[in-house]
C-alpha cells in the first residue's frame, strides 16, 4: 500500500475514533468542565501526521452533531483550535519525540501541551458566551479557561500518554507497521 493511502486511512480511522469517543459521552464532553475522552487522541500527531486532519475532522463532526447544539462558534473555533494544536504537537514531536524510547521524556510531555493550552484558551474563552447558563464576565471567562485546560490536561496526560506508550510499542504507526 502506498504512503498516501496509508495516511488517508489512518486519518479516517482517527476521525471516526474521535467521534465514537465524543458523542456517546456528550454529557461530559461539551461544557466548561469537559472530560472529552477523544482528546486523548491528541497525542497521535507524535506518531503520524495523519492525525492532524483526522483530529480536525473528528472534532468538526463531533461539534457539528453535538446534542447540546452549541452552534457555529463551537463548530468553527473548537475545530480550528484542535487543528492548530494537532499541528503544533506534530511539529514539536518531530523535534522532541523519538519513537521506541524506553521512557517518555519531559520534552515529549512538553510536546503534548499545545492541546491543553490552545483548547483551554480558545474553547475556554468562547464557552461563557454561548452556554446559556453562564454569565460572560471576566472571572467566569478566566475560570472557564482554567477548567477547560485542566480537564484537557487530565485526559491528555492520564489517558493519552499511556495510549502513546502502547501505540508506540505496538509499532502500528511505524512506516511498515509490526
Buried (B, 14 or more C-beta within 10 A) or exposed (E): EEEEEBBBEBBBBBBBBBBBBBBEBBEEBBBBEBBBBBBBBBBBBBBBBBBBBBBBBBBBBBBBEBEBEBEEBBBBBBBBBBBBBBBBBBBBBEEBBEBEEEEBEEEBBEBBBBBBBBBBBBBBBBBBEBBEEBEBEEEBBEBBBEBBBBBBBBBBBEBBBEBBBEBBEEBEBBEEEE
